Amino acid sequence: MNTYLPLGDSAFIVKFGEAISEETNAIISSYSKQLIKLDVKGIIELIPSYNEILVVYNPMEIDYKILVQLLKDLENTISINDSMERELIRIPVCYDEKFALDLDFVSEHTELSIKEIIRSHSEPNYLVYMLGFTPGFPYLGGMNKQLSSPRKVNPRTKVEVGSVGIADSQTGIYPIESPGGWQIIGKTPLKLYAPLSRENFLLKSGNFIKFYPIDIAEFEEIEWRVKQDKYTVKRELIPYNG
Amino acid sequence: MAKIKIIKAGMLSTIQDLGRYGFQEFGMPVSGAMDHYSMKLANFLVGNNLNSAVIEATVIGPEIFFEADCYIAICGADMNAKLNNESVNMYQTISVKSGTTLKMGAVKDGFRTYIAFSGGIDVPLIMNSRSTYLRGKIGGHGGRQLIPKDELNLGKESSTITQKKIDEKFIPIWSENLVCRIIAGPEIHKFKLTGINTFLNSTYSISLESDRMGYRLNGERIAHRSSPDIISAGIAFGTIQVPGHGEPIIMMADHQTTGGYAKIANVISADLPYLAQMKQGDTIEFEEIKLEEAHELLQNQNKVFEGIK
Protein backbone atom coordinates (compact mmCIF):
# COMPACT_ATOMS: atom_id res chain seq x y z
CA MET A 1 0.00 0.00 0.00
CA ASN A 2 1.37 3.35 -1.05
CA THR A 3 1.15 6.51 1.00
CA TYR A 4 -0.16 9.74 -0.51
CA LEU A 5 0.95 13.03 1.04
CA PRO A 6 0.66 16.62 -0.14
CA LEU A 7 3.83 18.64 -0.62
CA GLY A 8 2.27 22.09 -0.48
CA ASP A 9 -0.75 22.79 -2.68
CA SER A 10 0.75 21.96 -6.09
CA ALA A 11 2.45 18.62 -5.60
CA PHE A 12 1.60 15.18 -4.18
CA ILE A 13 4.04 12.56 -2.98
CA VAL A 14 3.36 8.92 -3.83
CA LYS A 15 5.49 6.90 -1.44
CA PHE A 16 6.37 3.30 -2.25
CA GLY A 17 7.57 2.09 1.15
CA GLU A 18 10.94 2.71 2.79
CA ALA A 19 13.23 0.36 0.86
CA ILE A 20 15.86 1.28 -1.68
CA SER A 21 15.80 -1.66 -4.05
CA GLU A 22 15.77 -2.54 -7.71
CA GLU A 23 12.28 -3.90 -7.23
CA THR A 24 10.96 -0.60 -5.83
CA ASN A 25 12.60 1.18 -8.75
CA ALA A 26 10.90 -1.18 -11.20
CA ILE A 27 7.52 -0.50 -9.59
CA ILE A 28 8.17 3.26 -9.72
CA SER A 29 9.15 3.04 -13.39
CA SER A 30 6.06 1.02 -14.18
CA TYR A 31 3.76 3.35 -12.24
CA SER A 32 5.23 6.42 -13.93
CA LYS A 33 4.83 4.89 -17.38
CA GLN A 34 1.17 4.09 -16.76
CA LEU A 35 0.46 7.51 -15.23
CA ILE A 36 2.02 9.30 -18.19
CA LYS A 37 -0.05 7.11 -20.56
CA LEU A 38 -3.23 8.38 -18.88
CA ASP A 39 -2.27 11.91 -20.02
CA VAL A 40 -4.19 13.54 -17.20
CA LYS A 41 -5.03 17.20 -17.66
CA GLY A 42 -3.54 19.11 -14.77
CA ILE A 43 -0.58 16.81 -14.10
CA ILE A 44 2.51 18.80 -15.08
CA GLU A 45 5.31 16.32 -14.50
CA LEU A 46 6.66 13.53 -12.31
CA ILE A 47 9.90 13.48 -10.31
CA PRO A 48 10.91 9.89 -9.47
CA SER A 49 13.34 9.18 -6.64
CA TYR A 50 14.50 6.11 -4.68
CA ASN A 51 11.11 5.33 -3.17
CA GLU A 52 8.81 8.20 -4.14
CA ILE A 53 7.28 9.93 -7.11
CA LEU A 54 6.56 13.64 -6.72
CA VAL A 55 3.49 14.42 -8.83
CA VAL A 56 3.60 18.09 -9.80
CA TYR A 57 0.10 19.33 -10.65
CA ASN A 58 -1.88 22.49 -11.34
CA PRO A 59 -4.64 22.71 -8.69
CA MET A 60 -6.57 25.12 -10.91
CA GLU A 61 -6.86 22.38 -13.57
CA ILE A 62 -7.48 19.28 -11.46
CA ASP A 63 -9.14 18.90 -8.08
CA TYR A 64 -6.70 17.31 -5.63
CA LYS A 65 -9.26 14.76 -4.40
CA ILE A 66 -9.78 13.52 -7.95
CA LEU A 67 -6.03 13.41 -8.45
CA VAL A 68 -5.40 11.34 -5.31
CA GLN A 69 -8.18 8.89 -6.21
CA LEU A 70 -6.68 8.49 -9.66
CA LEU A 71 -3.24 7.84 -8.15
CA LYS A 72 -4.69 5.28 -5.73
CA ASP A 73 -6.60 3.49 -8.47
CA LEU A 74 -3.44 3.27 -10.55
CA GLU A 75 -1.65 1.46 -7.74
CA ASN A 76 -3.87 -1.58 -8.19
CA THR A 77 -3.09 -1.91 -11.87
CA ILE A 78 0.68 -1.97 -11.56
CA SER A 79 2.74 -5.11 -11.81
CA ILE A 80 6.45 -5.32 -12.42
CA ASN A 81 5.74 -7.35 -15.51
CA ASP A 82 4.75 -4.07 -17.14
CA SER A 83 8.38 -3.04 -17.24
CA MET A 84 9.80 -6.36 -18.26
CA GLU A 85 12.41 -4.73 -20.44
CA ARG A 86 14.79 -2.05 -19.25
CA GLU A 87 17.13 0.09 -21.30
CA LEU A 88 20.88 -0.47 -20.94
CA ILE A 89 23.23 2.30 -22.01
CA ARG A 90 26.90 1.55 -22.63
CA ILE A 91 29.19 4.31 -21.45
CA PRO A 92 32.77 4.45 -22.74
CA VAL A 93 35.27 5.37 -20.03
CA CYS A 94 38.95 6.09 -20.45
CA TYR A 95 40.75 4.92 -17.32
CA ASP A 96 44.12 6.15 -18.59
CA GLU A 97 46.27 8.03 -16.05
CA LYS A 98 45.70 11.21 -18.09
CA PHE A 99 42.12 11.26 -16.77
CA ALA A 100 42.26 8.85 -13.81
CA LEU A 101 43.66 11.38 -11.37
CA ASP A 102 42.99 9.37 -8.22
CA LEU A 103 43.34 5.80 -9.48
CA ASP A 104 46.61 5.34 -7.57
CA PHE A 105 44.94 6.44 -4.35
CA VAL A 106 42.03 4.06 -4.91
CA SER A 107 44.45 1.23 -5.68
CA GLU A 108 46.34 1.86 -2.44
CA HIS A 109 43.18 2.18 -0.38
CA THR A 110 41.40 -0.89 -1.78
CA GLU A 111 44.58 -2.92 -2.15
CA LEU A 112 43.51 -3.83 -5.68
CA SER A 113 45.65 -3.44 -8.76
CA ILE A 114 44.64 -0.84 -11.32
CA LYS A 115 43.70 -3.61 -13.72
CA GLU A 116 41.46 -5.18 -11.07
CA ILE A 117 39.81 -1.83 -10.32
CA ILE A 118 39.03 -1.23 -13.98
CA ARG A 119 37.65 -4.76 -14.36
CA SER A 120 35.56 -4.48 -11.21
CA HIS A 121 34.23 -1.00 -12.06
CA SER A 122 33.25 -1.98 -15.60
CA GLU A 123 31.73 -5.32 -14.70
CA PRO A 124 28.23 -4.58 -13.25
CA ASN A 125 25.07 -3.24 -14.82
CA TYR A 126 24.42 -0.18 -12.66
CA LEU A 127 20.85 0.91 -12.00
CA VAL A 128 20.04 4.62 -12.43
CA TYR A 129 17.78 5.05 -9.41
CA MET A 130 17.12 8.72 -10.06
CA LEU A 131 18.60 11.96 -11.34
CA GLY A 132 19.08 15.06 -9.24
CA PHE A 133 21.52 17.34 -7.42
CA THR A 134 22.53 18.91 -10.77
CA PRO A 135 20.98 18.43 -14.23
CA GLY A 136 21.79 14.95 -15.55
CA PHE A 137 23.51 13.61 -12.40
CA PRO A 138 22.66 9.92 -11.91
CA TYR A 139 22.33 8.25 -8.54
CA LEU A 140 23.72 4.80 -9.37
CA GLY A 141 23.39 1.50 -7.55
CA GLY A 142 25.42 -1.68 -7.89
CA MET A 143 29.07 -0.78 -7.46
CA ASN A 144 31.21 -3.63 -6.17
CA LYS A 145 31.81 -2.95 -2.46
CA GLN A 146 35.53 -3.69 -2.75
CA LEU A 147 35.98 -0.42 -4.66
CA SER A 148 34.66 1.74 -1.80
CA SER A 149 36.94 4.68 -1.14
CA PRO A 150 36.52 7.77 1.03
CA ARG A 151 36.02 11.20 -0.48
CA LYS A 152 39.06 13.39 -0.93
CA VAL A 153 40.18 15.16 2.23
CA ASN A 154 40.73 18.26 0.09
CA PRO A 155 38.03 18.45 -2.58
CA ARG A 156 39.04 19.83 -5.95
CA THR A 157 37.79 23.31 -6.84
CA LYS A 158 37.28 22.07 -10.38
CA VAL A 159 36.35 18.60 -11.59
CA GLU A 160 36.06 18.34 -15.36
CA VAL A 161 32.78 17.47 -17.01
CA GLY A 162 32.51 13.74 -17.76
CA SER A 163 34.76 12.72 -14.88
CA VAL A 164 33.92 9.31 -13.42
CA GLY A 165 34.46 8.97 -9.70
CA ILE A 166 33.99 7.03 -6.50
CA ALA A 167 32.79 8.38 -3.14
CA ASP A 168 32.31 5.85 -0.33
CA SER A 169 30.25 3.02 -1.82
CA GLN A 170 28.88 5.08 -4.71
CA THR A 171 30.11 5.70 -8.20
CA GLY A 172 28.99 8.50 -10.48
CA ILE A 173 29.70 10.82 -13.38
CA TYR A 174 29.99 14.62 -13.26
CA PRO A 175 27.53 16.01 -15.85
CA ILE A 176 28.91 19.54 -15.51
CA GLU A 177 32.18 20.99 -14.39
CA SER A 178 31.94 21.68 -10.68
CA PRO A 179 33.92 21.53 -7.45
CA GLY A 180 33.98 18.02 -6.04
CA GLY A 181 35.47 15.58 -3.58
CA TRP A 182 35.08 12.30 -5.44
CA GLN A 183 38.08 10.08 -6.26
CA ILE A 184 38.37 10.42 -10.04
CA ILE A 185 39.18 7.15 -11.80
CA GLY A 186 38.38 7.99 -15.41
CA LYS A 187 36.52 10.12 -17.89
CA THR A 188 33.75 9.63 -20.41
CA PRO A 189 33.55 11.58 -23.67
CA LEU A 190 29.75 11.36 -23.55
CA LYS A 191 27.59 14.26 -22.43
CA LEU A 192 25.12 13.46 -19.67
CA TYR A 193 23.61 16.93 -19.99
CA ALA A 194 23.47 18.84 -23.29
CA PRO A 195 21.07 21.76 -23.01
CA LEU A 196 21.59 22.95 -26.58
CA SER A 197 21.50 19.58 -28.35
CA ARG A 198 18.66 17.54 -29.76
CA GLU A 199 18.90 15.04 -26.93
CA ASN A 200 19.27 16.95 -23.68
CA PHE A 201 19.78 14.11 -21.22
CA LEU A 202 21.60 10.84 -21.68
CA LEU A 203 20.05 8.97 -18.77
CA LYS A 204 16.72 8.53 -17.09
CA SER A 205 15.49 6.87 -13.89
CA GLY A 206 15.11 3.13 -14.45
CA ASN A 207 17.89 2.87 -17.03
CA PHE A 208 20.83 0.55 -16.50
CA ILE A 209 24.33 1.62 -17.49
CA LYS A 210 27.51 -0.34 -18.12
CA PHE A 211 30.94 1.22 -18.31
CA TYR A 212 33.36 -0.13 -20.92
CA PRO A 213 37.07 0.77 -21.06
CA ILE A 214 38.47 2.68 -24.03
CA ASP A 215 41.91 4.09 -24.76
CA ILE A 216 42.85 7.74 -25.33
CA ALA A 217 42.63 7.50 -29.11
CA GLU A 218 39.08 6.19 -28.99
CA PHE A 219 38.24 8.78 -26.31
CA GLU A 220 39.31 11.60 -28.60
CA GLU A 221 37.47 10.11 -31.56
CA ILE A 222 34.18 9.80 -29.63
CA GLU A 223 34.68 13.24 -28.09
CA TRP A 224 35.01 14.77 -31.55
CA ARG A 225 31.90 12.98 -32.82
CA VAL A 226 29.90 14.04 -29.76
CA LYS A 227 30.91 17.64 -30.40
CA GLN A 228 29.58 17.36 -33.97
CA ASP A 229 26.38 15.84 -32.60
CA LYS A 230 27.27 12.78 -34.75
CA TYR A 231 27.61 10.17 -32.02
CA THR A 232 24.90 7.58 -31.49
CA VAL A 233 24.71 6.31 -27.94
CA LYS A 234 24.67 2.52 -27.64
CA ARG A 235 21.30 1.64 -26.13
CA GLU A 236 19.84 -1.85 -25.87
CA LEU A 237 16.90 -3.47 -24.16
CA ILE A 238 17.61 -6.02 -21.50
CA PRO A 239 15.12 -8.25 -19.71
CA TYR A 240 14.21 -7.34 -16.17
CA ASN A 241 15.36 -10.12 -13.87
CA GLY A 242 13.11 -9.77 -10.84
CA MET B 1 11.93 44.09 -35.47
CA ALA B 2 11.10 45.87 -32.21
CA LYS B 3 14.15 46.21 -30.04
CA ILE B 4 15.14 47.48 -26.65
CA LYS B 5 18.61 48.30 -25.42
CA ILE B 6 19.94 47.93 -21.88
CA ILE B 7 21.73 51.11 -20.83
CA LYS B 8 22.14 50.23 -17.17
CA ALA B 9 21.46 46.70 -15.95
CA GLY B 10 20.47 47.38 -12.34
CA MET B 11 21.47 44.99 -9.54
CA LEU B 12 20.32 41.67 -11.04
CA SER B 13 18.06 41.67 -14.08
CA THR B 14 17.25 38.40 -15.82
CA ILE B 15 14.78 37.23 -18.41
CA GLN B 16 12.18 34.87 -16.99
CA ASP B 17 8.94 33.25 -18.00
CA LEU B 18 6.86 31.04 -15.69
CA GLY B 19 9.56 28.36 -15.65
CA ARG B 20 11.06 25.36 -17.38
CA TYR B 21 8.67 22.46 -16.82
CA GLY B 22 8.97 18.89 -18.09
CA PHE B 23 12.61 18.21 -17.21
CA GLN B 24 12.66 18.01 -13.42
CA GLU B 25 12.96 14.21 -13.57
CA PHE B 26 16.39 14.81 -15.14
CA GLY B 27 17.51 17.16 -12.38
CA MET B 28 16.72 20.35 -14.30
CA PRO B 29 15.50 23.19 -12.03
CA VAL B 30 12.35 25.06 -13.04
CA SER B 31 13.67 28.63 -12.53
CA GLY B 32 11.20 31.26 -13.80
CA ALA B 33 9.84 34.36 -12.09
CA MET B 34 10.18 34.44 -8.31
CA ASP B 35 6.87 36.32 -8.05
CA HIS B 36 4.47 34.65 -10.50
CA TYR B 37 1.59 36.93 -9.60
CA SER B 38 3.28 40.26 -10.43
CA MET B 39 4.81 38.74 -13.53
CA LYS B 40 1.44 37.51 -14.82
CA LEU B 41 -0.22 40.87 -14.03
CA ALA B 42 2.40 42.63 -16.15
CA ASN B 43 1.88 40.26 -19.10
CA PHE B 44 -1.89 40.55 -18.74
CA LEU B 45 -1.68 44.33 -19.05
CA VAL B 46 0.18 44.25 -22.36
CA GLY B 47 -2.03 41.59 -23.97
CA ASN B 48 0.62 38.87 -23.73
CA ASN B 49 0.23 35.18 -23.04
CA LEU B 50 0.75 35.00 -19.25
CA ASN B 51 3.85 32.85 -19.85
CA SER B 52 5.61 35.43 -22.08
CA ALA B 53 9.20 36.29 -21.18
CA VAL B 54 9.69 39.42 -19.09
CA ILE B 55 12.55 41.18 -17.32
CA GLU B 56 12.77 40.39 -13.60
CA ALA B 57 14.61 43.27 -11.91
CA THR B 58 16.04 42.93 -8.40
CA VAL B 59 16.42 45.70 -5.79
CA ILE B 60 17.72 48.29 -8.30
CA GLY B 61 16.06 48.37 -11.71
CA PRO B 62 17.55 48.76 -15.20
CA GLU B 63 17.66 51.71 -17.57
CA ILE B 64 16.23 50.77 -20.95
CA PHE B 65 16.19 52.59 -24.28
CA PHE B 66 13.35 51.82 -26.68
CA GLU B 67 14.14 51.58 -30.38
CA ALA B 68 10.54 50.87 -31.34
CA ASP B 69 6.97 51.63 -30.25
CA CYS B 70 5.42 49.14 -27.86
CA TYR B 71 3.39 48.75 -24.68
CA ILE B 72 4.89 47.98 -21.31
CA ALA B 73 3.63 47.27 -17.80
CA ILE B 74 5.51 47.37 -14.52
CA CYS B 75 4.32 45.24 -11.60
CA GLY B 76 5.86 44.11 -8.32
CA ALA B 77 8.16 46.31 -6.25
CA ASP B 78 7.95 50.09 -6.68
CA MET B 79 11.24 51.18 -8.25
CA ASN B 80 10.12 54.73 -9.00
CA ALA B 81 9.91 54.13 -12.76
CA LYS B 82 10.21 57.11 -15.09
CA LEU B 83 9.79 57.45 -18.85
CA ASN B 84 11.88 60.35 -20.17
CA ASN B 85 12.08 61.61 -16.59
CA GLU B 86 8.34 61.59 -16.02
CA SER B 87 6.94 59.22 -13.39
CA VAL B 88 4.81 56.36 -14.64
CA ASN B 89 2.27 54.30 -12.77
CA MET B 90 2.64 50.65 -11.99
CA TYR B 91 -0.11 48.10 -12.64
CA GLN B 92 -1.32 49.72 -15.85
CA THR B 93 -0.73 49.48 -19.60
CA ILE B 94 1.74 52.13 -20.76
CA SER B 95 2.26 53.13 -24.38
CA VAL B 96 5.94 53.80 -25.16
CA LYS B 97 7.26 55.50 -28.26
CA SER B 98 10.55 54.78 -30.00
CA GLY B 99 13.33 56.96 -28.63
CA THR B 100 12.10 56.85 -25.03
CA THR B 101 14.24 55.93 -22.03
CA LEU B 102 12.84 54.03 -19.03
CA LYS B 103 14.74 54.69 -15.82
CA MET B 104 14.25 52.72 -12.62
CA GLY B 105 15.80 53.21 -9.21
CA ALA B 106 16.00 51.39 -5.94
CA VAL B 107 12.97 49.61 -4.42
CA LYS B 108 10.73 51.66 -2.13
CA ASP B 109 8.92 48.51 -1.03
CA GLY B 110 9.09 44.90 -2.14
CA PHE B 111 12.22 43.49 -3.77
CA ARG B 112 11.57 42.39 -7.35
CA THR B 113 9.89 44.15 -10.26
CA TYR B 114 8.56 42.71 -13.50
CA ILE B 115 8.67 44.65 -16.76
CA ALA B 116 6.53 43.12 -19.50
CA PHE B 117 6.77 44.25 -23.13
CA SER B 118 4.01 43.72 -25.70
CA GLY B 119 4.94 40.65 -27.75
CA GLY B 120 7.15 39.32 -24.99
CA ILE B 121 10.96 39.20 -25.05
CA ASP B 122 12.10 37.11 -27.96
CA VAL B 123 15.02 34.95 -26.85
CA PRO B 124 15.51 31.31 -27.90
CA LEU B 125 13.54 28.57 -26.19
CA ILE B 126 15.92 26.26 -24.33
CA MET B 127 14.12 23.09 -23.29
CA ASN B 128 10.74 24.73 -23.92
CA SER B 129 11.39 27.80 -21.79
CA ARG B 130 12.88 31.29 -21.97
CA SER B 131 13.71 31.35 -18.26
CA THR B 132 17.30 31.99 -17.20
CA TYR B 133 18.89 29.26 -15.08
CA LEU B 134 21.83 31.27 -13.76
CA ARG B 135 23.72 28.43 -12.10
CA GLY B 136 23.49 26.34 -15.26
CA LYS B 137 24.26 29.34 -17.48
CA ILE B 138 21.41 28.65 -19.87
CA GLY B 139 18.24 30.33 -21.02
CA GLY B 140 17.15 33.95 -21.12
CA HIS B 141 19.76 36.13 -22.78
CA GLY B 142 22.91 34.04 -23.12
CA GLY B 143 22.30 32.20 -19.87
CA ARG B 144 23.28 35.20 -17.77
CA GLN B 145 22.03 38.39 -16.18
CA LEU B 146 21.59 41.43 -18.39
CA ILE B 147 24.50 43.85 -18.80
CA PRO B 148 24.84 47.29 -20.46
CA LYS B 149 24.72 47.23 -24.26
CA ASP B 150 22.57 44.08 -24.37
CA GLU B 151 19.97 44.34 -27.13
CA LEU B 152 16.75 42.39 -26.91
CA ASN B 153 14.16 41.70 -29.58
CA LEU B 154 10.47 41.72 -28.82
CA GLY B 155 8.00 39.23 -30.27
CA LYS B 156 4.91 40.04 -32.29
CA GLU B 157 2.43 41.88 -30.14
CA SER B 158 -1.23 40.95 -29.85
CA SER B 159 -3.53 42.74 -32.28
CA THR B 160 -6.04 43.47 -29.53
CA ILE B 161 -4.18 45.36 -26.84
CA THR B 162 -6.40 47.64 -24.79
CA GLN B 163 -5.00 49.99 -22.21
CA LYS B 164 -5.95 48.60 -18.81
CA LYS B 165 -5.46 49.28 -15.14
CA ILE B 166 -5.46 46.61 -12.45
CA ASP B 167 -8.32 47.09 -10.00
CA GLU B 168 -7.05 48.24 -6.61
CA LYS B 169 -8.41 45.11 -4.92
CA PHE B 170 -5.99 42.96 -6.94
CA ILE B 171 -2.92 45.09 -6.30
CA PRO B 172 -0.74 43.37 -3.67
CA ILE B 173 0.69 45.21 -0.68
CA TRP B 174 4.17 43.96 0.18
CA SER B 175 5.19 43.35 3.76
CA GLU B 176 8.48 43.23 5.63
CA ASN B 177 6.88 41.09 8.35
CA LEU B 178 4.97 38.30 6.69
CA VAL B 179 2.61 35.78 8.17
CA CYS B 180 3.41 33.01 5.75
CA ARG B 181 0.84 30.26 5.39
CA ILE B 182 2.04 26.68 5.00
CA ILE B 183 0.82 23.15 4.48
CA ALA B 184 2.39 20.89 7.09
CA GLY B 185 4.57 17.89 6.27
CA PRO B 186 5.50 15.57 4.68
CA GLU B 187 8.16 14.61 7.19
CA ILE B 188 6.87 16.17 10.40
CA HIS B 189 7.48 12.79 12.07
CA LYS B 190 11.23 13.57 11.81
CA PHE B 191 10.76 16.48 14.22
CA LYS B 192 10.18 16.63 17.97
CA LEU B 193 6.80 18.09 18.98
CA THR B 194 8.73 20.92 20.60
CA GLY B 195 10.47 21.46 17.25
CA ILE B 196 7.18 21.75 15.41
CA ASN B 197 5.96 24.21 18.06
CA THR B 198 9.12 26.24 17.64
CA PHE B 199 8.56 26.38 13.87
CA LEU B 200 4.97 27.60 14.24
CA ASN B 201 5.55 30.04 17.10
CA SER B 202 8.83 31.76 16.29
CA THR B 203 9.73 34.76 14.21
CA TYR B 204 12.39 34.01 11.61
CA SER B 205 14.42 36.55 9.66
CA ILE B 206 15.78 36.26 6.15
CA SER B 207 19.55 35.92 6.24
CA LEU B 208 22.17 37.29 3.85
CA GLU B 209 22.57 33.81 2.40
CA SER B 210 19.35 34.09 0.44
CA ASP B 211 18.88 34.22 -3.31
CA ARG B 212 16.82 32.84 -6.20
CA MET B 213 17.76 29.32 -5.14
CA GLY B 214 16.59 29.53 -1.54
CA TYR B 215 16.10 31.66 1.54
CA ARG B 216 18.10 30.65 4.62
CA LEU B 217 16.29 31.81 7.71
CA ASN B 218 17.74 32.78 11.09
CA GLY B 219 15.88 32.10 14.30
CA GLU B 220 15.05 29.51 16.93
CA ARG B 221 16.51 26.11 16.08
CA ILE B 222 13.99 23.40 15.25
CA ALA B 223 14.64 20.11 17.03
CA HIS B 224 14.77 16.85 15.07
CA ARG B 225 13.92 13.50 16.71
CA SER B 226 17.18 12.02 15.48
CA SER B 227 18.71 12.43 12.02
CA PRO B 228 17.74 15.35 9.77
CA ASP B 229 18.55 13.20 6.75
CA ILE B 230 16.01 11.52 4.51
CA ILE B 231 16.41 9.47 1.36
CA SER B 232 16.77 11.98 -1.50
CA ALA B 233 13.39 12.87 -2.96
CA GLY B 234 11.64 15.51 -5.04
CA ILE B 235 11.02 19.00 -3.64
CA ALA B 236 9.01 22.02 -4.80
CA PHE B 237 8.97 25.82 -4.88
CA GLY B 238 8.20 26.79 -1.28
CA THR B 239 9.38 23.53 0.31
CA ILE B 240 10.89 24.18 3.74
CA GLN B 241 13.80 21.87 4.60
CA VAL B 242 15.45 21.81 8.01
CA PRO B 243 19.07 20.57 8.00
CA GLY B 244 20.98 19.52 11.11
CA HIS B 245 21.68 23.07 12.25
CA GLY B 246 17.95 23.50 12.88
CA GLU B 247 17.30 26.65 10.90
CA PRO B 248 14.78 26.38 8.05
CA ILE B 249 15.61 26.91 4.37
CA ILE B 250 12.81 27.80 1.95
CA MET B 251 13.26 26.51 -1.62
CA MET B 252 12.76 29.30 -4.18
CA ALA B 253 12.56 29.46 -8.00
CA ASP B 254 16.03 28.05 -8.83
CA HIS B 255 15.80 25.24 -6.23
CA GLN B 256 17.39 21.86 -6.94
CA THR B 257 14.88 19.23 -7.95
CA THR B 258 15.66 16.82 -5.11
CA GLY B 259 16.76 17.21 -1.52
CA GLY B 260 17.93 15.06 1.38
CA TYR B 261 16.78 16.97 4.47
CA ALA B 262 13.53 16.51 6.37
CA LYS B 263 10.74 18.69 5.00
CA ILE B 264 8.67 20.30 7.75
CA ALA B 265 6.23 22.24 5.56
CA ASN B 266 5.59 23.91 2.20
CA VAL B 267 4.62 27.55 1.64
CA ILE B 268 1.26 27.86 -0.13
CA SER B 269 1.38 29.06 -3.74
CA ALA B 270 -0.68 32.19 -3.00
CA ASP B 271 1.95 33.39 -0.51
CA LEU B 272 5.02 32.72 -2.68
CA PRO B 273 4.76 36.14 -4.40
CA TYR B 274 4.83 37.86 -1.00
CA LEU B 275 7.86 35.80 -0.03
CA ALA B 276 9.55 36.67 -3.33
CA GLN B 277 9.17 40.36 -2.46
CA MET B 278 11.13 40.09 0.79
CA LYS B 279 14.72 41.01 1.51
CA GLN B 280 17.46 40.30 4.02
CA GLY B 281 16.35 41.22 7.53
CA ASP B 282 12.61 40.94 6.86
CA THR B 283 10.72 38.60 9.18
CA ILE B 284 8.42 35.64 8.71
CA GLU B 285 6.01 33.80 11.00
CA PHE B 286 4.50 30.55 9.81
CA GLU B 287 0.82 29.66 10.05
CA GLU B 288 -0.58 26.24 9.18
CA ILE B 289 -3.69 26.00 6.99
CA LYS B 290 -5.50 23.17 5.25
CA LEU B 291 -5.12 22.18 1.62
CA GLU B 292 -8.65 23.23 0.66
CA GLU B 293 -8.09 26.73 1.99
CA ALA B 294 -4.76 26.98 0.13
CA HIS B 295 -6.49 26.10 -3.14
CA GLU B 296 -9.26 28.64 -2.46
CA LEU B 297 -6.72 31.38 -1.82
CA LEU B 298 -4.92 30.55 -5.05
CA GLN B 299 -8.17 30.57 -6.99
CA ASN B 300 -9.06 34.01 -5.59
CA GLN B 301 -5.65 35.37 -6.49
CA ASN B 302 -6.10 34.17 -10.08
CA LYS B 303 -9.58 35.71 -10.45
CA VAL B 304 -8.03 38.81 -11.97
CA PHE B 305 -6.94 36.74 -15.00
CA GLU B 306 -10.31 35.08 -15.54
CA GLY B 307 -11.42 35.01 -19.10
CA ILE B 308 -7.97 34.98 -20.65
CA LYS B 309 -5.66 32.05 -21.41
Chai-1 contact restraints between the chains, C-beta under 6 A:
chainA,res_idxA,chainB,res_idxB,connection_type,confidence,min_distance_angstrom,max_distance_angstrom,comment,restraint_id
A,L5,B,G185,contact,1.0,0.0,6.0,A-B,restraint_1
A,L5,B,P186,contact,1.0,0.0,6.0,A-B,restraint_2
A,P6,B,I183,contact,1.0,0.0,6.0,A-B,restraint_3
A,P6,B,L291,contact,1.0,0.0,6.0,A-B,restraint_4
A,L7,B,P186,contact,1.0,0.0,6.0,A-B,restraint_5
A,L7,B,A236,contact,1.0,0.0,6.0,A-B,restraint_6
A,L7,B,N266,contact,1.0,0.0,6.0,A-B,restraint_7
A,G8,B,I183,contact,1.0,0.0,6.0,A-B,restraint_8
A,G8,B,A236,contact,1.0,0.0,6.0,A-B,restraint_9
A,G8,B,G238,contact,1.0,0.0,6.0,A-B,restraint_10
A,G8,B,N266,contact,1.0,0.0,6.0,A-B,restraint_11
A,D9,B,I268,contact,1.0,0.0,6.0,A-B,restraint_12
A,D9,B,S269,contact,1.0,0.0,6.0,A-B,restraint_13
A,D9,B,A294,contact,1.0,0.0,6.0,A-B,restraint_14
A,D9,B,H295,contact,1.0,0.0,6.0,A-B,restraint_15
A,S10,B,S269,contact,1.0,0.0,6.0,A-B,restraint_16
A,A11,B,A236,contact,1.0,0.0,6.0,A-B,restraint_17
A,I13,B,P186,contact,1.0,0.0,6.0,A-B,restraint_18
A,I44,B,Y21,contact,1.0,0.0,6.0,A-B,restraint_19
A,E45,B,Y21,contact,1.0,0.0,6.0,A-B,restraint_20
A,E45,B,G22,contact,1.0,0.0,6.0,A-B,restraint_21
A,E45,B,Q24,contact,1.0,0.0,6.0,A-B,restraint_22
A,I47,B,Q24,contact,1.0,0.0,6.0,A-B,restraint_23
A,I47,B,E25,contact,1.0,0.0,6.0,A-B,restraint_24
A,I47,B,G234,contact,1.0,0.0,6.0,A-B,restraint_25
A,I47,B,T257,contact,1.0,0.0,6.0,A-B,restraint_26
A,S49,B,S232,contact,1.0,0.0,6.0,A-B,restraint_27
A,S49,B,A233,contact,1.0,0.0,6.0,A-B,restraint_28
A,S49,B,G234,contact,1.0,0.0,6.0,A-B,restraint_29
A,S49,B,T258,contact,1.0,0.0,6.0,A-B,restraint_30
A,Y50,B,I231,contact,1.0,0.0,6.0,A-B,restraint_31
A,E52,B,A233,contact,1.0,0.0,6.0,A-B,restraint_32
A,L54,B,G234,contact,1.0,0.0,6.0,A-B,restraint_33
A,P59,B,H295,contact,1.0,0.0,6.0,A-B,restraint_34
A,L131,B,F26,contact,1.0,0.0,6.0,A-B,restraint_35
A,L131,B,G27,contact,1.0,0.0,6.0,A-B,restraint_36
A,G132,B,G27,contact,1.0,0.0,6.0,A-B,restraint_37
A,G132,B,T257,contact,1.0,0.0,6.0,A-B,restraint_38
A,G132,B,T258,contact,1.0,0.0,6.0,A-B,restraint_39
A,T134,B,G27,contact,1.0,0.0,6.0,A-B,restraint_40
A,P135,B,G27,contact,1.0,0.0,6.0,A-B,restraint_41
A,P135,B,M28,contact,1.0,0.0,6.0,A-B,restraint_42
A,G136,B,G27,contact,1.0,0.0,6.0,A-B,restraint_43
A,F137,B,G27,contact,1.0,0.0,6.0,A-B,restraint_44
A,P195,B,I126,contact,1.0,0.0,6.0,A-B,restraint_45
A,P195,B,I138,contact,1.0,0.0,6.0,A-B,restraint_46
A,N200,B,M127,contact,1.0,0.0,6.0,A-B,restraint_47
A,F201,B,F26,contact,1.0,0.0,6.0,A-B,restraint_48
